[in-house]
Amino acid sequence: MERRRFKQTTTLDQRLEKQAKRLREEARGTPPGIERERLIRRARQAEVAAHINEWLSSAELQPPK
């Protein structure tokens, strides 16, 4: 069985930021409650993941010796 492969057209940071923005907009239209909190939590997770990815790919990060 062969895997389907495709190249991403945008960077991981861009996709995570776009997802976070979409989730925050969706949360604004949702009434207060569990669903809204879940959307906000997922948006925060996407933002944190983007920051971690940015940090890991930075030039200042040195490999362990």
DSSP file (Angstrom, degrees, kcal/mol; ACC not computed):
  #  RESIDUE AA STRUCTURE BP1 BP2  ACC     N-H-->O    O-->H-N    N-H-->O    O-->H-N    TCO  KAPPA ALPHA  PHI   PSI    X-CA   Y-CA   Z-CA
    1    1 A M              0   0    0      0, 0.0     2,-0.3     0, 0.0     0, 0.0   0.000 360.0 360.0 360.0 130.6    0.0    0.0    0.0
    2    2 A E        -     0   0    0      1,-0.0     2,-0.3     0, 0.0     0, 0.0  -0.706 360.0-126.3 -96.9 144.8    1.4    3.4   -1.0
    3    3 A R        -     0   0    0     -2,-0.3     2,-0.5     1,-0.0    -1,-0.0  -0.639  21.4-122.7 -84.9 143.1    1.2    6.5    1.1
    4    4 A R        -     0   0    0     -2,-0.3     2,-0.4     2,-0.0    -1,-0.0  -0.756  35.4-171.0 -84.0 128.9   -0.3    9.7   -0.5
    5    5 A R        +     0   0    0     -2,-0.5     2,-0.3     2,-0.0     0, 0.0  -0.938  12.4 168.2-124.3 144.3    2.3   12.4   -0.3
    6    6 A F        -     0   0    0     -2,-0.4     2,-0.3     0, 0.0    -2,-0.0  -0.990  32.8-113.6-150.3 154.5    2.0   16.1   -1.0
    7    7 A K        -     0   0    0     -2,-0.3     2,-0.3     1,-0.0    -2,-0.0  -0.699  30.9-119.9 -91.2 139.4    4.1   19.2   -0.4
    8    8 A Q        -     0   0    0     -2,-0.3     4,-0.1     1,-0.1    -1,-0.0  -0.571  14.5-158.2 -75.1 137.9    2.9   21.9    2.0
    9    9 A T  S    S+     0   0    0     -2,-0.3     2,-0.3     2,-0.1    -1,-0.1   0.649  76.4  45.1 -91.2 -16.5    2.5   25.3    0.3
   10   10 A T  S    S-     0   0    0      1,-0.0     2,-0.0     2,-0.0    -2,-0.0  -0.870  91.4-102.1-123.9 159.8    2.7   27.2    3.5
   11   11 A T     >  -     0   0    0     -2,-0.3     4,-2.2     1,-0.1     5,-0.2  -0.305  31.6-111.7 -75.7 163.5    5.0   27.0    6.5
   12   12 A L  H  > S+     0   0    0      1,-0.2     4,-2.6     2,-0.2     5,-0.2   0.901 118.3  54.8 -61.1 -42.0    3.9   25.3    9.8
   13   13 A D  H  > S+     0   0    0      1,-0.2     4,-2.5     2,-0.2     5,-0.2   0.923 108.6  48.2 -57.6 -45.6    4.0   28.7   11.5
   14   14 A Q  H  > S+     0   0    0      1,-0.2     4,-2.3     2,-0.2    -1,-0.2   0.910 112.3  48.3 -63.4 -42.8    1.6   30.2    9.0
   15   15 A R  H  X S+     0   0    0     -4,-2.2     4,-2.2     2,-0.2    -1,-0.2   0.901 112.9  48.1 -65.6 -40.3   -0.8   27.2    9.2
   16   16 A L  H  X S+     0   0    0     -4,-2.6     4,-2.4     2,-0.2    -2,-0.2   0.910 112.5  48.0 -67.5 -41.6   -0.8   27.3   13.0
   17   17 A E  H  X S+     0   0    0     -4,-2.5     4,-2.3    -5,-0.2    -2,-0.2   0.896 111.9  50.1 -65.0 -39.8   -1.4   31.1   13.1
   18   18 A K  H  X S+     0   0    0     -4,-2.3     4,-2.4    -5,-0.2    -2,-0.2   0.911 111.4  48.7 -64.2 -42.4   -4.2   30.8   10.6
   19   19 A Q  H  X S+     0   0    0     -4,-2.2     4,-2.6     2,-0.2    -2,-0.2   0.913 110.7  50.6 -64.0 -43.0   -5.8   28.0   12.6
   20   20 A A  H  X S+     0   0    0     -4,-2.4     4,-2.3     1,-0.2    -2,-0.2   0.915 111.5  48.2 -61.9 -43.5   -5.5   30.0   15.9
   21   21 A K  H  X S+     0   0    0     -4,-2.3     4,-2.3     2,-0.2    -1,-0.2   0.920 112.1  49.0 -63.1 -43.8   -7.1   33.1   14.2
   22   22 A R  H  X S+     0   0    0     -4,-2.4     4,-2.3     1,-0.2    -2,-0.2   0.907 111.8  48.9 -62.6 -42.7  -10.0   30.9   12.8
   23   23 A L  H  X S+     0   0    0     -4,-2.6     4,-2.2     2,-0.2    -1,-0.2   0.893 110.5  50.4 -65.9 -39.8  -10.6   29.3   16.2
   24   24 A R  H  X S+     0   0    0     -4,-2.3     4,-1.8     2,-0.2    -1,-0.2   0.906 111.4  48.5 -65.1 -40.8  -10.7   32.7   18.0
   25   25 A E  H  X S+     0   0    0     -4,-2.3     4,-1.1     1,-0.2    -2,-0.2   0.906 111.7  49.6 -64.4 -41.2  -13.2   34.1   15.4
   26   26 A E  H  < S+     0   0    0     -4,-2.3     4,-0.3     1,-0.2     3,-0.3   0.876 108.7  53.2 -64.3 -37.4  -15.3   31.0   15.8
   27   27 A A  H >< S+     0   0    0     -4,-2.2     3,-1.1     1,-0.2    -1,-0.2   0.858 101.7  59.5 -66.8 -35.1  -15.2   31.4   19.6
   28   28 A R  H 3< S+     0   0    0     -4,-1.8    -1,-0.2     1,-0.3    -2,-0.2   0.856 107.2  46.7 -61.1 -34.0  -16.4   35.0   19.3
   29   29 A G  T 3< S+     0   0    0     -4,-1.1    -1,-0.3    -3,-0.3    -2,-0.2   0.466  97.8  88.4 -87.3  -1.4  -19.6   33.8   17.6
   30   30 A T  S <  S-     0   0    0     -3,-1.1     3,-0.1    -4,-0.3    -3,-0.0  -0.798  83.6-114.3 -99.4 137.2  -20.2   31.0   20.2
   31   31 A P        -     0   0    0      0, 0.0     5,-0.5     0, 0.0     4,-0.1  -0.325  49.0 -80.3 -65.7 153.0  -22.2   31.7   23.3
   32   32 A P  S    S+     0   0    0      0, 0.0     2,-0.3     0, 0.0     3,-0.1  -0.232  88.0  81.2 -54.3 137.6  -20.3   31.5   26.6
   33   33 A G  S  > S-     0   0    0      1,-0.1     4,-2.1    -3,-0.1     5,-0.2  -0.980  93.3 -43.5 157.0-165.9  -19.9   27.9   27.8
   34   34 A I  H  > S+     0   0    0     -2,-0.3     4,-2.3     1,-0.2     5,-0.2   0.898 127.4  52.4 -63.4 -43.7  -17.9   24.7   27.4
   35   35 A E  H  > S+     0   0    0      1,-0.2     4,-2.1     2,-0.2    -1,-0.2   0.907 110.1  48.7 -62.3 -42.6  -17.7   24.8   23.6
   36   36 A R  H  > S+     0   0    0     -5,-0.5     4,-2.3     1,-0.2    -1,-0.2   0.920 111.4  49.4 -63.6 -44.4  -16.4   28.4   23.6
   37   37 A E  H  X S+     0   0    0     -4,-2.1     4,-2.4     1,-0.2    -1,-0.2   0.878 109.1  53.3 -62.3 -38.0  -13.7   27.6   26.2
   38   38 A R  H  X S+     0   0    0     -4,-2.3     4,-2.2     2,-0.2    -1,-0.2   0.907 109.5  48.2 -63.2 -42.3  -12.7   24.5   24.2
   39   39 A L  H  X S+     0   0    0     -4,-2.1     4,-2.1     2,-0.2    -2,-0.2   0.907 112.2  48.5 -65.1 -42.4  -12.2   26.7   21.1
   40   40 A I  H  X S+     0   0    0     -4,-2.3     4,-2.3     2,-0.2    -2,-0.2   0.897 110.8  51.4 -65.3 -39.6  -10.2   29.3   23.0
   41   41 A R  H  X S+     0   0    0     -4,-2.4     4,-2.3     1,-0.2    -2,-0.2   0.915 110.1  48.7 -63.7 -42.9   -8.0   26.5   24.5
   42   42 A R  H  X S+     0   0    0     -4,-2.2     4,-2.1     2,-0.2    -1,-0.2   0.873 110.1  52.1 -65.3 -36.3   -7.3   25.1   21.0
   43   43 A A  H  X S+     0   0    0     -4,-2.1     4,-2.2     2,-0.2    -2,-0.2   0.920 109.8  48.9 -64.6 -43.4   -6.4   28.5   19.7
   44   44 A R  H  X S+     0   0    0     -4,-2.3     4,-2.6     1,-0.2    -2,-0.2   0.905 109.7  52.5 -61.9 -41.4   -4.0   29.0   22.6
   45   45 A Q  H  X S+     0   0    0     -4,-2.3     4,-2.5     1,-0.2    -1,-0.2   0.902 109.1  49.3 -62.3 -40.9   -2.4   25.6   21.9
   46   46 A A  H  X S+     0   0    0     -4,-2.1     4,-2.0     2,-0.2    -1,-0.2   0.899 111.6  49.2 -65.0 -40.2   -1.9   26.5   18.2
   47   47 A E  H  X S+     0   0    0     -4,-2.2     4,-2.1     2,-0.2    -2,-0.2   0.914 112.0  47.8 -65.1 -42.6   -0.3   29.8   19.2
   48   48 A V  H  X S+     0   0    0     -4,-2.6     4,-2.6     1,-0.2     5,-0.2   0.908 110.2  52.5 -64.5 -41.6    2.0   28.1   21.7
   49   49 A A  H  X S+     0   0    0     -4,-2.5     4,-2.5     1,-0.2    -1,-0.2   0.890 108.5  51.0 -61.7 -39.1    2.9   25.5   19.1
   50   50 A A  H  X S+     0   0    0     -4,-2.0     4,-2.2     2,-0.2    -1,-0.2   0.908 111.4  47.7 -64.5 -41.4    3.8   28.2   16.6
   51   51 A H  H  X S+     0   0    0     -4,-2.1     4,-2.5     2,-0.2    -2,-0.2   0.903 112.3  48.9 -66.8 -40.5    6.1   29.9   19.2
   52   52 A I  H  X S+     0   0    0     -4,-2.6     4,-2.8     2,-0.2    -2,-0.2   0.922 111.7  49.0 -64.4 -43.7    7.8   26.6   20.1
   53   53 A N  H  X S+     0   0    0     -4,-2.5     4,-1.8     1,-0.2    -2,-0.2   0.903 111.3  49.9 -63.0 -40.8    8.4   25.9   16.4
   54   54 A E  H  < S+     0   0    0     -4,-2.2     4,-0.3     2,-0.2    -2,-0.2   0.917 112.1  48.0 -62.4 -43.4    9.8   29.4   15.9
   55   55 A W  H >< S+     0   0    0     -4,-2.5     3,-1.1     1,-0.2     6,-0.2   0.914 111.0  50.5 -63.9 -43.7   12.1   28.9   18.9
   56   56 A L  H 3< S+     0   0    0     -4,-2.8    -1,-0.2     1,-0.3    -2,-0.2   0.826 113.1  45.6 -66.1 -31.0   13.3   25.5   17.7
   57   57 A S  T 3< S+     0   0    0     -4,-1.8    -1,-0.3    -5,-0.2    -2,-0.2   0.370  88.8 117.4 -94.3   6.1   14.1   26.8   14.2
   58   58 A S  S X  S-     0   0    0     -3,-1.1     3,-0.5    -4,-0.3    -3,-0.1  -0.336  70.9-127.0 -73.4 156.3   15.9   29.9   15.4
   59   59 A A  T 3  S+     0   0    0      1,-0.2    -1,-0.1    -2,-0.0    -4,-0.0   0.758 104.9  63.9 -73.2 -24.9   19.5   30.5   14.7
   60   60 A E  T 3  S+     0   0    0     -5,-0.1     2,-0.4     2,-0.1    -1,-0.2   0.731  77.4  99.2 -73.4 -22.0   20.3   31.1   18.4
   61   61 A L    <   -     0   0    0     -3,-0.5    -5,-0.0    -6,-0.2     0, 0.0  -0.528  62.5-157.9 -71.6 123.2   19.4   27.6   19.4
   62   62 A Q        -     0   0    0     -2,-0.4     3,-0.1     1,-0.0    -2,-0.1  -0.816  17.5-114.9-104.3 140.4   22.5   25.5   19.7
   63   63 A P        -     0   0    0      0, 0.0    -1,-0.0     0, 0.0     0, 0.0  -0.363  43.7 -92.1 -67.6 153.0   22.6   21.7   19.5
   64   64 A P              0   0    0      0, 0.0     0, 0.0     0, 0.0     0, 0.0  -0.326 360.0 360.0 -64.8 149.2   23.6   19.8   22.7
   65   65 A K              0   0    0     -3,-0.1     0, 0.0     0, 0.0     0, 0.0   0.413 360.0 360.0-103.9 360.0   27.4   19.0   23.1
